[in-house]
């Protein structure tokens, strides 16, 4: 993976959005929209620590038959330590293909 060392640790010198998209590519998304809303939260306590605010729309067959909670847990697992370091807030809309129409 680009942005990841052989030990699996991220090197955040690259573009964070590219790293996020790469991590989410495992869902084989039919649609992936990632919007950085960090500028809207300037001055917010979480923004002061450098964590970004993002909105995610992810449509994937991987979500078929899964609850919203399970979908979100899968996304959080895919993003791993980024949820504790580089992402302060993430608004998620996760849909199966039949839900997105």
VMD Tcl script that draws the C-alpha trace (Angstrom):
set ca {
  {0.00 0.00 0.00}
  {1.21 3.48 -0.79}
  {1.91 5.47 2.35}
  {2.49 2.32 4.41}
  {5.86 0.97 5.43}
  {6.78 -2.70 5.36}
  {5.93 -2.83 9.08}
  {2.40 -1.67 8.30}
  {2.84 1.75 9.86}
  {1.52 4.72 7.91}
  {3.87 7.44 6.78}
  {1.62 10.48 6.72}
  {3.92 12.48 4.50}
  {1.56 11.56 1.66}
  {-1.86 12.94 0.99}
  {-4.23 11.83 3.77}
  {-7.19 11.68 1.39}
  {-5.27 9.25 -0.83}
  {-4.45 7.09 2.18}
  {-8.12 7.08 3.25}
  {-9.27 6.15 -0.25}
  {-6.68 3.37 -0.41}
  {-7.80 1.96 2.93}
  {-11.43 2.04 1.80}
  {-10.67 0.43 -1.57}
  {-10.90 -2.99 0.08}
  {-14.68 -2.55 0.08}
  {-14.58 -2.50 -3.73}
  {-16.75 0.61 -3.71}
  {-19.28 1.24 -6.43}
  {-19.30 4.83 -5.20}
  {-16.97 6.58 -2.79}
  {-17.30 10.24 -1.89}
  {-14.94 11.64 0.71}
  {-15.37 15.28 1.63}
  {-12.97 17.11 3.92}
  {-15.06 19.48 6.06}
  {-12.16 20.43 8.32}
  {-12.21 24.08 7.26}
  {-15.79 24.36 8.52}
  {-14.59 23.40 12.00}
  {-11.65 25.78 12.36}
  {-11.30 26.78 15.99}
  {-13.16 23.66 17.18}
  {-11.36 21.83 19.99}
  {-10.85 18.70 17.86}
  {-9.50 20.70 14.95}
  {-6.88 22.28 17.20}
  {-5.30 18.85 17.71}
  {-4.95 18.45 13.95}
  {-7.68 15.86 13.48}
  {-9.75 16.32 10.35}
  {-13.52 16.32 9.93}
  {-14.74 14.17 7.04}
  {-17.98 13.11 5.43}
  {-18.02 9.72 3.73}
  {-20.49 8.13 1.33}
  {-19.55 4.55 0.55}
  {-21.66 2.21 -1.60}
  {-20.47 -1.38 -1.58}
  {-21.87 -4.86 -2.05}
  {-19.86 -5.72 1.08}
  {-22.61 -3.98 3.08}
  {-25.49 -6.13 1.79}
  {-27.30 -7.79 4.67}
  {-25.26 -5.96 7.32}
  {-26.58 -3.57 9.95}
  {-25.50 0.07 10.06}
  {-23.49 -0.63 13.19}
  {-21.62 -3.50 11.53}
  {-20.93 -1.38 8.44}
  {-19.49 1.42 10.55}
  {-17.35 -1.00 12.54}
  {-15.94 -2.39 9.29}
  {-15.09 1.13 8.10}
  {-13.49 2.05 11.44}
  {-11.42 -1.16 11.31}
  {-10.27 -0.36 7.76}
  {-9.18 3.12 8.82}
  {-7.47 1.75 11.93}
  {-5.22 4.12 13.82}
  {-6.21 7.03 11.57}
  {-9.43 7.21 13.59}
  {-7.35 7.93 16.69}
  {-4.83 10.27 15.14}
  {-5.66 11.96 11.85}
  {-9.48 11.88 11.94}
  {-11.38 13.74 14.64}
  {-14.86 13.29 13.19}
  {-16.26 11.07 10.46}
  {-19.84 11.23 9.25}
  {-20.63 7.97 7.47}
  {-23.33 7.01 5.00}
  {-22.73 3.35 4.12}
  {-25.08 1.75 1.62}
  {-25.56 -1.54 -0.17}
  {-26.07 -1.13 -3.94}
  {-29.85 -1.66 -3.75}
  {-30.12 1.06 -1.07}
  {-28.29 3.64 -3.15}
  {-30.81 3.78 -5.97}
}
mol new
graphics top color blue
foreach p $ca { graphics top sphere $p radius 0.5 }
foreach p [lrange $ca 0 end-1] q [lrange $ca 1 end] { graphics top cylinder $p $q radius 0.2 }
display resetview
